[in-house]
Amino acid sequence: MKQPNTDELCRRCGKEPETIQHITAACDQLASTEYAKRHDGVAVIHKKLAEAAELIEDKIPYYRYTPANVLENDNFKLYWNRSIITDKTIHANKPDITLTNKKTKTTNLTDMAVPNTHNLAKTINEKQSKYQELANEICSMWKQSTVQMIR
């Protein structure tokens, strides 16, 4: 609890008012640890994709699952948090999940976020535009018929 007669700024960063929105999604001091834990907690999506693509057979519980950086078989390639090397420099080149279907020549890029409702639309738009250049480059380099950003 706050001590009486203290200002309303966040006790961790001291920059913004200490609101629920700030604490759960905007404090710089919490971003490197707490937000990363929450973000990596949704790796269950990677697990489900890997199982569906028959890239893993282990039936470990989702809360013990640690995604491999690269999983591959004859039909699929699945990257987790891995930089995509491109012919030209692209700064946003590390989506959380990159799933390539080798048979249909389609790639899906997924960059996860766990925003609050007050900045949900903004976050979706930022993620979509952030990886558009990478999607275009992957399409041409890997000769894909479709590369799309999954929201």
Buried (B, 14 or more C-beta within 10 A) or exposed (E): EEEEEEEEEBEBBEEBEBBEBBBBBBBEEBEEEBBEEBBBEBBEBBBEBBEEBEBBEEEEEEEEBEBBEEBBEEEBBBBBBBEBEBEEEBEBBBBBBBBBBBEEBBBBBBBBBEBBEEBEEEBBEBBBEBBEBBBEBBBEBBEBEEBBBBE
